[in-house]
C-alpha cells in the first residue's frame, strides 16, 4: 500500500542550480529526491510547487511524493533533515490524498525580494539581498506596485517567451516596505512566469531610483504600449525567496483554470 507524503521545505539556493532536477547539475529537487529514494529503496516522482531559479531560496517550498515505505508521515521531516545537511531543511511532513499535486493544486504563491540601499551589504546577509547602492523612494515604488494588482498580461515582466505562450497572471497583492536596514518587496499571485518577480522588482527599483516613471511602469502591462518602452532589468536571483505556497481548505486541481500554470 502506498502513501502520498507532503513536505514543506526550506533551502539556501546559493550553491544549487535551481529547484528543478537537471542532468549533471546539483539541484534542490535532485538532492532531495536522491535522499528520499535512499530511504524508500525505490524510485519516486518528487513534485514541487514552484521551480525556483538558480540561486533563489525558499522558506515555504512544497513538494509531494508517493512511497510504499511504512514510515509515519510526520517522521519524514526529521529523518530527511538529519540526512540532507545544512542547506536544505524539511520543516513539516504529512499524509496527503492520493490525487494531490503540489503544483497543480496550489492556489497561489508568495515571494519576497530583499533589497539594501548599501553598496556593500553586511557579509552575513549579502547572499540573500541585492545591493542597490542608492537611496530608494519606497512611496513611489509602492504607488507603481499598485498597478500590478489584478489580472494582467505580464509578458514585459518575463523572460523571452514564444508569442503563443499564455502570459496572463493574477496578482492579489504587492507590498513595498522599509525596515531593519532593508527594503522588501512581497508579492502574491496565482502563478508566475519565469523571471517575473525579479523583473517586476527590477522595474520597481528603477522607479525608486527615479530612472523610470510610474506611468512608464504601468505601460508595461499594456500590450499595445509595452514595446514602446525599455523592459526592466532582471535582478539577480539571490535576493529572491519563495515564502509560502497557498492551498484552499479543499484541495482541487486548478489546471483547467486560465492562468494557473
N, C-alpha and C positions, 0 to 999 in steps of 0.2 A: 504494500500500500504506500502510495506517495503522498507527500505533504508539500504545499506551497509555502515557502518561508519568505517573509518580507524583512527588509533591512533598512535602517536609517544609518547613513554613512557620513563621516567627516573625513576630509583629507586636505593635506597641503599638496597642491598640484605642481609645485615648483619644478620638481625633477621628473614629472610624468609627461608623456606625450598625449595628454588629454585623458578623458574618460574612456572613449571607445577603443575596444580591442583592435590592434593592428599587428600585422606580421612583423616580427623582429623589432618591435618597439615596446618600451616599458610604459604601460598604461595602467590606469586605476582599475578598469574593468578586468583586464587581463590578469593583473596581480591578484585581485580578489577572487576571480574565477579559479585560478590555479590553487589557491589556498582552500577554497571550498571543495574542489574536486579531490584534493589530497585527503580530506576528511571523509567525504562521501564514498570514495572508492569507485565512482562512476562519473561519466561526463554530465555536465549540466549546461543549460542555457541561462545565463545571467542577464536579466533585462533591466536596464537602468531607465530612470525617468528623464534624464537630461544629459545630452552629450557635451559636457563642458570641454572647452578648448584647452590646448596645451598650456600649462602654466596657471590655469584658473583653479580656484579652490572650492570647497564645499563644506557647509555645516549641516546641511539637511538633504543631501542626495538620497534618493530612494531607489531600491532595486529589489528584485524578487527572483526566486529560482525554485525548482521542484526537486525533491530528493526522496529517496526511499530509506535513508538512514533514520533509524528510530531514536533520534535525539530530541528532547523537548525544545520547542521553538524558541523559548526565552533564553536558552543556554547558548545559542549560536553566537550572540553578540560578544559574550565574554571569551568563548573559545577562539573565535576568529581574531579578536583584538589582541589576544595573547600571542598569536602566531604572525600577525601582519607587520609588527614593528610600529615605530612612532609616526609614520607619515599617513597611515590610514587607521581610523578607529571606527568600529561598528558600535553605535551607541544604543541601538534597540534592535530586537528581533522578535518576530511574532508570526503566528499562523495566519494565512490568508485564504480566501475562497479559491478553488481550483482555477477559475476563469480569470482571476485578477491579472492585470498587466500594468506595471509601474508607469509606463509611458502613456499608454492609451486611455487609462482610467484617470489620469491627472487632470484636474480642473484648472490648474494654474501653477505658476512658479514665481517665486520672489528672489530677485538678485540684488546684491548690493555692490556698488563700486566705491572704493575708498580713494580719496584724493588728499594730498597735502600741498599747501602753498609753498612749502620749503623746497629749496633746490637740492638740499642734501638731507634727506629724512633720517631719523633715528635708525641705526643699523638693525635694531631689534624688530622694527616693523617694515623695513624697506622692501622685504619680499612680498608684502601684502598691500602696499599703497603705491599709487602713481604720483610721482613728484612733478607738480605743475611748474614750480619755480616762479610763480606770480600770484598776486592777490586775485581772489575770486569774488565777483559780485553775486552773492548767493541769492539775493532777491531777484535779480534779473534771470538767473538760472531757473529759479522756481517758476517765474512767470512764463518762461519758454516751455518748461516741462508740462504746464497745464494743457498745452496744445496736443500733447501725446494721448491724453485720456480719450477713451472710446475706441471704436473700430476704424482703422485707417490702413492705407496701403503703405507699408514700411520698406519698400524696395530701396529707397535712398538711404536707409539706415542698415542695409545688409551688405554682405559681400556680393560680388558679381554673380548673378543668377540667371539662368535661361529665362527668356521672356514668358514662357508658358508656366513658370512656377507661380503658385499662389502665394502672394506676399502680403495678404491681409492678415492682420492680427488685432487683438483687442487688449488694450492696456487699461487696467482699472485704477491704478494709482502710480504716481511718480513723485517722490519727495526728495528735496534737496535740503540738507541740514548741516549746520556747522556745530562742532562740538569736540572737545578733547584734542584740540590741535589738528583736526581733520575736517574735511567736507565730504559727506557721504551722499550718494545718490541711490535711493532704494526704489526699485521698480517692480511692480507686479503685473503680470499679464497671463493670458490663457496659454500662450506659447510664444516662442521667439525664433526668429531666423538666425542663421549662423552669423556671428559678429554683431548682431543687432544691438545688444546692450552696450557694447564697447563703442559703437559708432554713435549711439544716442548720447552717451556721456561725453564723447569727443565733441559733439555739437554743442552740448551744454557748456562745456569748458570754453569753447570759442565764444559763446555768449557771455560767459562770466568774465572773460578777459577782453571783452569789447572788440573782438575780431569778427563777430557775426551779430547781426541784429536779431531781435525776437521775431520780426516779420520774416527774415530770411530763413530762420529756423523753421517756422511754421510752413513756409512754402515747400519744404522738403516732403511734406505729407500730401501735397497736391500733385497728382500725376501729370497735370498739364503745366506745372511750373517748376518741378523739381530739377529738370535738366538745364534750367536757366541759371542755377547757382551751383557752386562747387559743393560736392558732398563732404560731410565732415570726415575728419581723420578717425581711424580705428585705434583706440587706445590699447596699450599692452594688456595682456590677459592677467598679469599678476595682481592687478588691483581688483579683480572680479571674484565674488564669492556667491555660490548658489546657497541661499539662506534656507529656503523651505520649498517643498513641493506640496501642493494643496489637493485634497480629495474631498468629495462630498460625503455626507453622512451615509448615503447609499452608494456603493460602488457601481459605476456604469461605464460602459465602453463609449468613448466620445469620438471615435474615429470618423463617424459619419457626419459630425457637426463641422460646418465650414470654419476653417482657420485653426482647427485643433489638430495640428500635425506634430 
